[in-house]
Structures are given as structure tokens and as C-alpha cells.
């Protein structure tokens, strides 16, 4: 587990509890995504790593960039993160918050990678079946990868189902080697 991942968990949990208490998951999703995008910018990363730049200056700069989208509790959160020098963990914080939000709202993102195009009726049927199996609302993203040769790979949360020809050939090769 990366350092940012383990550092991010308590911050994401705290923000999640605040968002649930206030009933404003979307506002927090939006501001965390904005913070993460801001800290992903190379110039911003260089600035926050610079030991000659004071924390108060970083806070003031980010508050100025955020402008009106920065509500009071988000402003306090931002100051806490910057004062504790955790701003480079904001992408992981945002990601973990979104996972907690999806869980609380009974939603899950799933990815289906297929060797061939999927029709709309097939996509709907797969999403519905997956939703029934997981007991959650599924948001299904489909991508094509001809390198799979045939079949598909499905990822939803921690679940991975590799029913691709490429995956089966890899499994067969591993068994033949051992």
C-alpha cells in the first residue's frame, strides 16, 4: 500500500462522515475532485514541495484559486490538509471518498473489457445481471481490447472475472510450465 493511500484513509473517512452528516456528498465530491486536479498540476506540486514556501501561502493561493466553490467546512479541511503537508495525498483522499460514497449509496462502477463490440441490449443485460448479483446499482463502462482475442474481462470493485481467450491461454501456459 502506498504512503499516500494509507495517509488518505483517515482524511477520506472524516470527510465522508461530514458529508453524510450534512447530506452533501455531491458538494464534497466536486471540491475533492477540484483539489485533486489542482494538486496533480506540475507547477502546484513543485510549489507545495518547496521548503521556502510557507503553509499559509499555499493555503491562501489555493483558497484564491478555488474562489466561490470553497464552502466553510471544505476550507477548514483544506487548511488541515495543507498544515499537515498532506496535499499530495488529495488524489487518494478523493478516490477513497468516492469509493465510500458509492458504497453508502449502493452503487458500484464496473468495467467490461471486450474483444469485440457490445450492443446496447447486451450492455443493458450485463449491467442488470451484475446489479442483481451484487445487489447494487451498476455503472458499466465498456472498452474494447482486440488483444483479448475473444471473451471479456469484468472488473467491479474487488471482483475480477477474466473470461478472455488471452487469460485462458495464460492460465494454460502457467499450468504447462509447472
C-alpha positions in Angstrom: 0.0 0.0 0.0 1.5 3.4 -0.9 2.2 6.0 1.6 -0.5 8.3 0.1 -3.0 5.5 0.3 -2.6 4.9 4.0 -2.4 8.6 4.8 -5.5 9.3 2.8 -7.8 6.8 4.6 -8.4 8.8 7.8 -8.9 12.0 5.9 -11.3 10.4 3.4 -13.2 8.8 6.3 -13.5 12.1 8.1 -14.8 13.9 5.0 -17.2 11.1 4.4 -18.7 11.4 7.9 -19.0 15.2 7.5 -20.6 14.8 4.1 -23.1 12.2 5.4 -23.9 14.3 8.4 -24.5 17.4 6.2 -26.2 15.4 3.4 -24.0 16.9 0.7 -22.0 14.1 -0.9 -22.0 15.9 -4.3 -20.5 19.1 -3.0 -17.7 17.2 -1.3 -17.2 15.1 -4.4 -16.9 18.2 -6.5 -14.5 20.0 -4.2 -12.3 17.0 -3.6 -12.1 16.4 -7.4 -11.1 20.0 -7.8 -8.4 19.8 -5.1 -7.1 16.6 -6.6 -6.9 18.1 -10.1 -5.2 21.2 -8.7 -2.6 19.1 -6.9 -2.0 17.0 -10.0 -0.7 20.1 -11.8 3.1 20.0 -12.0 3.5 23.7 -11.0 1.4 23.2 -7.9 3.2 20.1 -6.9 6.5 21.9 -7.2 5.2 24.8 -5.2 3.9 22.7 -2.3 7.2 20.7 -2.2 9.3 24.0 -2.0 10.5 24.3 1.6 10.8 28.1 1.2 7.0 28.5 0.6 5.1 28.8 3.9 2.0 26.7 4.5 -0.1 29.9 4.9 1.0 31.0 1.5 -0.1 27.7 0.0 -3.5 27.9 1.8 -4.0 31.5 0.6 -3.1 30.6 -3.0 -5.4 27.5 -3.1 -8.3 29.4 -1.5 -7.8 32.1 -4.1 -7.9 29.6 -7.0 -11.0 27.8 -5.5 -12.9 31.0 -5.1 -16.7 30.7 -4.5 -16.7 26.9 -4.8 -14.9 26.7 -1.4 -17.6 26.3 1.3 -16.7 26.7 5.0 -16.1 23.1 6.0 -14.1 22.5 2.8 -12.0 25.5 3.7 -11.2 24.0 7.1 -10.4 20.7 5.6 -8.1 22.3 3.0 -6.2 24.1 5.8 -5.9 20.9 7.8 -4.5 19.0 4.8 -2.1 21.7 3.9 -1.0 22.4 7.5 -0.2 18.7 7.9 1.6 18.6 4.5 -0.8 16.1 3.0 -1.8 18.0 -0.1 -0.1 15.5 -2.3 -2.4 12.8 -0.9 -5.5 14.7 -2.1 -6.0 12.4 -5.2 -6.1 9.3 -3.0 -8.3 11.1 -0.5 -10.8 11.9 -3.3 -10.6 8.4 -4.7 -11.3 6.8 -1.3 -14.1 9.2 -0.6 -15.8 8.3 -3.8 -15.5 4.6 -3.0 -17.1 5.2 0.4 -19.8 7.3 -1.2 -20.6 4.7 -3.8 -20.8 2.0 -1.1 -23.1 4.2 1.0 -25.4 5.0 -2.0 -25.5 1.3 -3.1 -23.6 2.0 -6.3 -20.6 0.4 -7.9 -18.6 1.2 -11.0 -17.8 -1.7 -13.2 -15.6 -2.1 -16.3 -16.1 -4.6 -19.0 -13.2 -5.1 -21.4 -14.3 -7.0 -24.5 -12.5 -8.3 -27.6 -15.5 -7.2 -29.8 -18.1 -4.5 -29.7 -21.0 -4.9 -27.3 -24.5 -4.0 -28.5 -26.7 -1.8 -26.3 -29.1 -4.6 -25.4 -26.1 -6.7 -24.4 -24.7 -3.9 -22.3 -28.1 -3.4 -20.5 -28.4 -7.2 -19.9 -24.9 -7.4 -18.4 -25.4 -4.3 -16.2 -28.8 -5.7 -15.0 -27.4 -9.1 -14.2 -24.4 -7.6 -12.5 -26.7 -5.3 -10.5 -28.8 -8.3 -9.3 -25.7 -10.3 -8.4 -24.1 -7.5 -6.4 -27.2 -6.0 -5.0 -26.1 -2.6 -6.1 -26.7 -0.1 -8.9 -24.1 -0.7 -11.5 -22.5 2.0 -13.7 -21.0 -0.1 -16.5 -18.1 1.3 -18.6 -17.2 -0.8 -21.7 -13.9 -0.7 -23.6 -12.6 -2.8 -26.4 -9.3 -4.6 -26.5 -8.8 -6.8 -29.5 -5.7 -8.2 -27.8 -8.0 -10.3 -25.6 -8.6 -12.4 -28.8 -12.1 -13.3 -27.6 -14.3 -13.2 -24.5 -14.1 -10.4 -21.9 -12.7 -9.3 -18.6 -15.1 -7.8 -16.0 -14.0 -5.7 -13.0 -16.3 -4.5 -10.3 -14.8 -3.4 -7.0 -12.6 -6.2 -5.8 -14.1 -8.7 -8.2 -12.3 -9.6 -11.4 -13.7 -12.2 -13.8 -11.3 -13.0 -16.7 -13.2 -14.9 -19.3 -11.0 -13.9 -22.1 -9.1 -16.2 -24.5 -5.9 -14.4 -23.7 -6.5 -15.1 -19.9 -7.3 -18.7 -20.5 -4.1 -19.1 -22.7 -2.0 -17.5 -19.9 -3.5 -19.9 -17.3 -2.9 -22.9 -19.6 0.7 -21.8 -20.2 1.3 -21.5 -16.5 -0.1 -25.0 -15.9 2.1 -26.5 -18.6 5.2 -24.8 -17.2 4.6 -26.2 -13.7 
